[in-house]
Amino acid sequence: MSTANTVDDAGSHIALASDTPVRVVPSRPRYLSGDAAALPISAVLVTLWVPLLAIAMRIAPIGTGNAAYILAAGYAFVGPRQSIVALFLAWFFNVMNHGIAPIAGYAAILRHMVTACAFLAAVIHANPARIRQTGMLVPATGILCGFLVIHSLLFSQQLDISLLKSISFAMTAMALVLSWASLGERDRALTQAFLFGMLGLIAVASLPFVASPTGYFRNGRGFQGIQVHPQGFGPTMAVLAAVLISQSLTERSVRLWKGGLVMLAMAWVYLSQARIGALALVAGVSLGAVGETVRAWLSRRPTRNPVRRARLVGLGSLALLAVLVASPWIAESAWQFVTKGSKAESTVEAAFKSRGGKIEDMMLNIEQYPAWGTGFGVLAGEDYFALARDPIFGLPVMATVEKGVLPLAIIEETGIVGALFTYPWIFLLITRSIRGGLVAGTVCAAVLITNVAEANLFSPGGQGLFQLICVTWAATTPPIAVPAAADGRTRRRLAA
């Protein structure tokens, strides 16, 4: 009898006291788009105590809000998973309802500290071997970031503001792509569980405020839950609903609690009066399904998480039946939702009343500065409604802008030349997300759709940070198709 077979680095053999080596299929990755729920609860809970402590410090009425940012910054240094969690916490701290969490006096400065620490940690803990598996994503992100910084130095009409924003975006984007790309299988599953689990907690934690003035703290009309603005809360809940719906179409079994959470998230989208959130949900799921169909047809290979066609048909039939039965109420409610009580006679008119003025201003700037734009992240010829500078050097630490239609905003700020750098990067995000399967493609589509009405993707100081976390997760999701080298039995097992 021969000696036992040795185990190789990939774990593809097992020791066996026989002459015939036995090939063992590597364990299936437990990503959130598949079996992340199979992670032991204890493993998830162990990773939560520091983030939960930071959240408690941010909410506490005893003046520990600033300390929460410092804790998040220190937590980022532990590793790439912690860097992503710290950036998520920075976003969450920034968008908390002011009726629940007191305003942190130095938040505008401390959030930059969190970003800087996350960037340094991502560089220190970068895993070159894993980063290479993401193809051109990391180099393309670096090229875009470098261009934005140089463009701000040379062509911006407001140098200090553009430079601050371009450096902030560069550090955030690079920290996220490096961190997501460097994660191992287990850490990636844990990070995904935290990220989308926190969205579920935001949805559930908002329930007590639906009948409270605190839930409508911003404008008295749209429901904002535990977030600072209904226009941010609605799109956030749209992403949660899109994730859960796309998961339900790929997982082996349907979980009832996910169905309840989907209904809750959809209710929050409606009550928030965020029209772009509803569009992001519907268009995100639809475009994600189209992208997955095209990907499956082009690859012609089995996948780890195939779309359950019978379930898709069943859900579609139920949705159609519900629309037919409740069509009068749905039509009236949908019109009220779209127009928000205005006297608009069409959806086009309602959209123009909402964003038409901003689009006209952007078109004027594009005509005046077509080649190089007005400057990254600036409002040319206008006053900022929220501008803060540090008290020592007078540097701008916050300059809030509101612009609609991201493609136009890119040309307005960086010109046609900048669009040649930016559009390919966005296209790369889309294509890599589609390769990751239905969930990744849906999340990327839903996030990008929200930028049709509010150009947030390149503004990491607010809602844009959440969007960057989502799209970089989607773009770094491993390809879902089974490798061609796999034998027949492996392909059938993974596609089951």
N, C-alpha and C positions, 0 to 999 in steps of 0.2 A: 504494500500500500504506500502510495506516494505521500509526501509531506503536504501539509495544509497549504492552500492557496493564500497568498498574501493580499493585503488590502492596499489598493492604490490610493493616490491623493484624493481622487474624486469620490472615493467610497463606492466604487462600482463593482467590487468583488467582496465575497465573504470567505472566511476561513472554512474549509470543508475537507474532511478526511476522506477524499476519494480522488480518482484520477481525472474526473471531469469537472472543470471549473464551471461555476454557476454564475451567470450574469444577473445582477440585481438592479432593478430600475431605481435610479436615485429618487429620493423622496420628493413628492410634488410640492412646489413652493406654495406657502400659505399666504397669498396676498389678499388684501381686502376685497379685491374683485372676485376672489374665489373663496378660500377657506380660512380667512383670518380669524373668523369666529371660533376656529378650533384651537386657538391659542389658550393656554391655561389662564383662568381668571387671575390666579395669583401672580403670574408673570406680568400681566397688564397692571395690576394694582401696585406692584412694587415700583413701577416706572411713574406712577402718578403722584406720589406724595409731595415731591418738590413742586411740580406745577400747581397742585391743589393748595399748597401752603402759600405760594406766590399769589394765587387768586384770592385767597382769604385775606392776605395782607392788603391787596388792592381794594377790596370791598370794605375792610374794617374802617369804622368811623374815628379811629384814634390817630390818624395822620401817618399811616404806614404805607401810603400809596407810592411814594418815591422809593421806599425800600423794596417794594415789589419789583420795580424795574431793575434795581441793583442785583437782587437775587436772580432774576432771569438772565441778566448779563453774565453773572458768575456761572450759572448753570450751563450756559452755552459752551463754555470751555471744556466740558467733560468729554464731548465727542460729537460726531456728525448728527446723530439722532437728537441729542440735546440742543444742538444749534437750531434745528428746525423747530423743535418745541419752544425754544426761547423766542424765536421770531413770531410764532403763533401767539404766544403770550403777549408779546409787545403789541400785536394787532388787537388782541382781545382787550387789553388794558386801554388802548386808545379809543375803542368803540363802545365802551361800557356806558350804559344809561346813567346820566348825571343825577338822576333821581335815586339811584341805587348806590353808586360808588362816588365818593367825593372827588373833585378834580385834583389831580396830583400837580402841585405847583411847578415842578421841574420836568414834567412829562415830555415836553417838546425837546429838551436837551437829552434826557435819559434814554429816550427811544433810540437816539443815534448811538449811544453807548452800547445798547443791546445789539444793534446792527453791526457795529465795529467788532464786538467780541465774537459774534456769530461768524463773521467773515474770517477773522484770524483763526478761529477754531477750525473752520472748514478747510483752510489752507494747511494748517498743521496736521489735521487728521485725514487729509486727502489720500485716497487709495488709487494709485495710478492704474492698476490692473482693472479694477472695476470701472473707473472713469472711461477707459478706452472702449468699454462695451456700449457706451452711449453715443458712439460715433462722433459726429461733428458738433454735438450740442454744446459741450463746454468750450471748445475753441471759438465757435460762432458767437456764443454769449460774451466771451472775452473781447472779441473784435468789436461787437456792438457797443459794449461798455466803454472801451477805449475811444471809439469814435465820438460817443456822446460827451465825454469829458473834454476831448480836444475841441469839439464843436463849440462847447460852452465857453472855452477860453478864447476862441477866435471870432465867433460870430454872434454871440448872445448880446441882446440889447440891455440886459440886466445881468452882468457877469456874476455877481456874488450869488444871486438866487439860482441861476442856471448851474453854476459850479456845485453848489450845495446839493441840488436835486440830482445832478448827474452822478456825483460821487455816491450819494445815498442809494440811488438805483443800482449802480455798479456793484457796490458791496453787497446789497441784498440779493441781487440776481446771481452773482457768483457764489455767495454763501449757500444759496438754495441748490443750485445745480451741482456744485461740488459735494454738498452734504448728501443729497438724495442719491447721487451716483456712487458715493462711497459706502453706502449702507449695505450690510450683508442681509441675507434673507430674513433672519429673525428680527433684526433691528428695523428693517423696512416694514415688516408686518406690525410690529409694536407701534411704530410711528404712525402708520395708517390708522390703526385702531384708535390711537389717541386723537388724531386729527378729526376723523369723521365721528368718533364718539363724542368729542367736544361739541360738534355741531348738533348732535342729538340732545346733549345736555342743555344747550342754549335753547333749543325748541321747547323742551319740557320745562325748563326753569322759567320760561316766559309765560307759562300758563297762569300763574297767580295774578299777573298784571293785566290780563285781558279785560277785566272789569274795574281796573284802577286807573286813576289819572296818570300815574307814573308810567303806564304803558303807552301813553299818548303824549308824553312829556314834551316832545319836540314841537308839534304843530297842532295838537288837539284833535287830529283827524286820523292820520295813518298810524297803525299799531307798530310800535318799534320794539316791543318785548324788552329784553334786557340790554338792547343795543342803543346807541345814541341817536340813530336816525332811521326812520322807516325805509328810506331809499337805500340804506345799507342792509337792513334787516331782511327785507323782501328778497333781494338777490342772494343773500346768504342761505336763506331757507330754500330758495329755488335749487341751489347747488346740492343741498342735503336731499331734497326730494328726487333730483335727477340721479344721484348716487344710489339711493335705495331702489328706485325703479329699475335702473340698469342692472343692479345686483340681482334683483328678483328674476330677471330674465336670463340669468346665466348660472345661478346656483342650483344645486341638485334638488334642494327642498325649499319650499316657501315658508318663511317665518312670519307668523301672524303679527308679532310685535313690530316688524318692519312695515307691514301694511298700515298699522295704526299710526306709526311715526310719519309715513308718507302723507296720510290724510291730515295730520297735524301741521306738517310743514306746508302743505298746499293751502291750508286755512290761513296760516300766517302770511303767505304770499298775497292772498286775497285781501286780508284785513290791513296789510301794510300799504295798500294802494300803490304798490310799486309795479307799474305796468311792465317795466323792463324785466322784473323778476319773473312775471308770468311768461313773457316772451322767451326768456332764457330757459325756463323749464321745458316748455313745449318744443322750441326749436332745438335746444340742446339734446333732448332725448331723440328727436327725429333725426337730426344730423348725425348723432352718435350711431344710431341704427344704420343709417345709410353708409357711413364710413366703415362700420364693421362688415356690412354686406359686401362692399367693394373690396375690403382687405381679404375677406374669406375667399372671394372669387379669384383674386389675383394670386394668392398664396396656394390655393388648392391643397391645403394641408389640414389635418385635424388640429384642434386647439384644446388648450387646457380647460377653458371655460366657454364651451359653445353656447350660442343662443338657443334657448328652449323654444322651438317654433310653436309647438302646441300651446305653450303658456302664453306666448306673444299673441297668438290668434285669440285665445280665450280672454286675455285682458283687453285686447282691442274690441272684441265683441261686447264685453260688459260695458266698456266705456261708451261705445256707440249706443247701446240700449239705454244707458243712463241719460245720454244727451237727448235721445228721442223722447223719453218719458218726461223729462224736466225741461224741454226746450224753451217753453215760454219764460219760465223763471230764469233760466240760464242766459237767454238773450238779453233780458232786461238788466240782469246783474252784470253781465259782461260789458254792456254799453255804459253803465254807470261807472264801472271799473276803469274803462278806457278813457272816458271823458272826464272823470273825477268831478262830475257835477257841472262842468263848463257847458257853454252853449255851442260847442263844436258840432257840426253836422256830419262829419266823417272822421274816420280814424286818421287820415292824412292831415286834416285840419287840426285835430287834437295834438298830433305829434308836432306840427309846426308851431302851435301855440306854446308847446313845452320847450322845444329846442331850436325853433326857427331863428330867433334872435342871435343865439350863440353861433349858429352855422353861418349866418350872414357876416358876423364879425370875423370869423375864421377865413371866409372866402376873401374878404377885403385884405386881410394880412397876407394871404397866399398870393394875391395879385401884386401886392407891393414887394414881397420878399419871396419870389418863387424858388430861387436856387438854394439858399441856405437857411431860410426861415427866420423867425423872430428870436429864437432862443429856446432851449429845452426847458419846459415847465414854467414859462413866463406868461403873463398877461400883458401884451403890448398895448401901451396907451391907456391902461385901466388901473384902478386902485384895487389892492387885495383886501378882501373882507376879513382875512385873518393872517396877519403878518407879525411874527415875533422874532426878536433878535436877542442874542445873549447879552447879559448886562455888562460884561467885561470888555469884549472886543467888538461888540456891535454886529457880529455876524448873524445872518438870517438862519434861524433854526426851524422856522415853519413859515411857509407861504402858500396858503391854500388857494387852489384855482378850481373852477368848474367849467369843464369843456365837454361837449357831446361829440359823438361820432369819432371814434379813435383814428380811423384812416385819415380823416381830414386834419385832426389834431397833430398827427405825425408830420404831415406835409407843412402845416402852418408853423410848427416849432423848429423843425430841422430841415425843411425844404425838400426839394426833389432828390437832392443828393442824400439826405438823411433817410428818405424813404427807401433808397436802394440798399441801405444797410438794415433797416428795421423790418420791412416787409418779408424778406427772406428768412429772418429769424423767427417771425411769427409763423410763417409757413412751415419751418422746421419743427416748431412746437406742435403744430397740427398733425403733421405726418408721423412724427414719433409717437404721439398720443394714440393715433389710430392703430399703429402697430401693437400697442399695448392692450387692445381689446375694447369691448363695448363700454366698460365703466370709464376707462381712461379717456377714450374719445368723447364720451358724453360730458364728462367734467370739463374738458378743455373747451368743447363747443359752448357749453352753458356759460362759462366764465367769459369767453370772448364775446358772446352775444350781449352780455351786460354792458360792454363798452360801446355799443351802438348809441346809447343814450348818455352815458357818462364815461369819459375816457379816464379810467382809473389804473389801467394796467401798469403804467410807468410812474405811478405815484405811490411809492411804498410807505408813505407816512400815514396812510389811512386805509381805505378799503382795498387799495391796490396791493398791499402787503398780503392780504388773504388771497387775492387772485393769483399773485406770483407763487405762493405756496402751492396752490392747486395745480396751476399749469405746469410747474416744474416737476411736481409729483407725477402728473400724467405723462409728461414727455420722457421721464426716466423710468417709467414702468417697463419691465422686461417684455420683449415680444411674446405674444400669446400663442403664436403658431408653434406646433411641435417641430423641432429640427428635422431636416430631411434625412439626416444620418440615422435617426432612430429606426429600429427594426419594426416590422409589422405589428408584433404584439404590443410593443411599447406605444406605438401610435394609437392603436385601438384602445389601450388602457387609459391614456391621457385624454383621449377624446370622449371617453364614456361619461 
